[in-house]
Amino acid sequence: MNQTEYERLAKIFNYVYSAPPNTQEREKRLAEIGEEDSGRLWDFYCGICSGRIKEPEYTGKEHVVSNMSQKIEGYEDFLRALRCSNTNELFKLRRSNPETYAHYVEQLETSFAHKNAKTSRDIKRLMAEKKKRSEIMEIRDTRERHEAILENMALFR
């Protein structure tokens, strides 16, 4: 790949990947570049991921968009970074402001605990049922064990 082709593909790369991932905007931009350029862009992207090709510098608008999408300034940005697996920015936040990071993690755990309260009650119920079944199965006398099973038939379905 010569320098002019690299610059051309870098420009296409910046154009396509400046749109947020998994959006219709990115799909539209990929459709605009055509089949042949799309194949070359994929090879270019694989080369960047493998380290064979140097990642292009962002220019103008793309640089602003990429910086805006990566900076964590609030809880919503924190959630977006988690959803997008933006670990680099999460590590930066954890290093630069550990109190805020801990607060966000605690807030996230609280929201999961609230959503999963029913699930935790179900788990406790299932564990109690398992314990009761084990106690019944440990009864040595066969007649007593069968009577206990009959009384607690719902546990053995």
Contacts in CASP RR format, 6 or more apart in sequence:
PFRMAT RR
TARGET T0000
AUTHOR 0000-0000-0000
METHOD contacts of the structure
MODEL  1
MNQTEYERLAKIFNYVYSAPPNTQEREKRLAEIGEEDSGRLWDFYCGICS
GRIKEPEYTGKEHVVSNMSQKIEGYEDFLRALRCSNTNELFKLRRSNPET
YAHYVEQLETSFAHKNAKTSRDIKRLMAEKKKRSEIMEIRDTRERHEAIL
ENMALFR
1 9 0 8 1.000
1 53 0 8 1.000
6 53 0 8 1.000
6 56 0 8 1.000
9 40 0 8 1.000
9 41 0 8 1.000
9 44 0 8 1.000
10 44 0 8 1.000
10 56 0 8 1.000
10 57 0 8 1.000
12 33 0 8 1.000
12 37 0 8 1.000
12 41 0 8 1.000
13 41 0 8 1.000
13 44 0 8 1.000
13 45 0 8 1.000
13 48 0 8 1.000
13 56 0 8 1.000
14 56 0 8 1.000
14 58 0 8 1.000
14 59 0 8 1.000
14 62 0 8 1.000
15 29 0 8 1.000
15 33 0 8 1.000
15 62 0 8 1.000
16 26 0 8 1.000
16 29 0 8 1.000
16 30 0 8 1.000
16 33 0 8 1.000
16 41 0 8 1.000
17 26 0 8 1.000
17 62 0 8 1.000
18 58 0 8 1.000
18 61 0 8 1.000
18 62 0 8 1.000
18 65 0 8 1.000
18 66 0 8 1.000
19 25 0 8 1.000
19 26 0 8 1.000
19 29 0 8 1.000
20 26 0 8 1.000
20 69 0 8 1.000
21 84 0 8 1.000
30 38 0 8 1.000
33 41 0 8 1.000
44 53 0 8 1.000
47 53 0 8 1.000
48 54 0 8 1.000
48 55 0 8 1.000
58 66 0 8 1.000
70 81 0 8 1.000
70 86 0 8 1.000
70 88 0 8 1.000
70 89 0 8 1.000
71 77 0 8 1.000
71 89 0 8 1.000
72 78 0 8 1.000
72 81 0 8 1.000
72 89 0 8 1.000
72 90 0 8 1.000
72 92 0 8 1.000
72 93 0 8 1.000
74 104 0 8 1.000
75 104 0 8 1.000
75 107 0 8 1.000
78 90 0 8 1.000
78 93 0 8 1.000
78 104 0 8 1.000
78 108 0 8 1.000
79 108 0 8 1.000
80 86 0 8 1.000
81 89 0 8 1.000
81 90 0 8 1.000
81 93 0 8 1.000
82 90 0 8 1.000
82 108 0 8 1.000
90 101 0 8 1.000
93 100 0 8 1.000
93 101 0 8 1.000
94 101 0 8 1.000
113 120 0 8 1.000
129 155 0 8 1.000
132 152 0 8 1.000
132 155 0 8 1.000
133 152 0 8 1.000
133 155 0 8 1.000
133 156 0 8 1.000
136 145 0 8 1.000
136 148 0 8 1.000
136 149 0 8 1.000
136 152 0 8 1.000
136 155 0 8 1.000
137 145 0 8 1.000
139 145 0 8 1.000
139 148 0 8 1.000
149 156 0 8 1.000
END
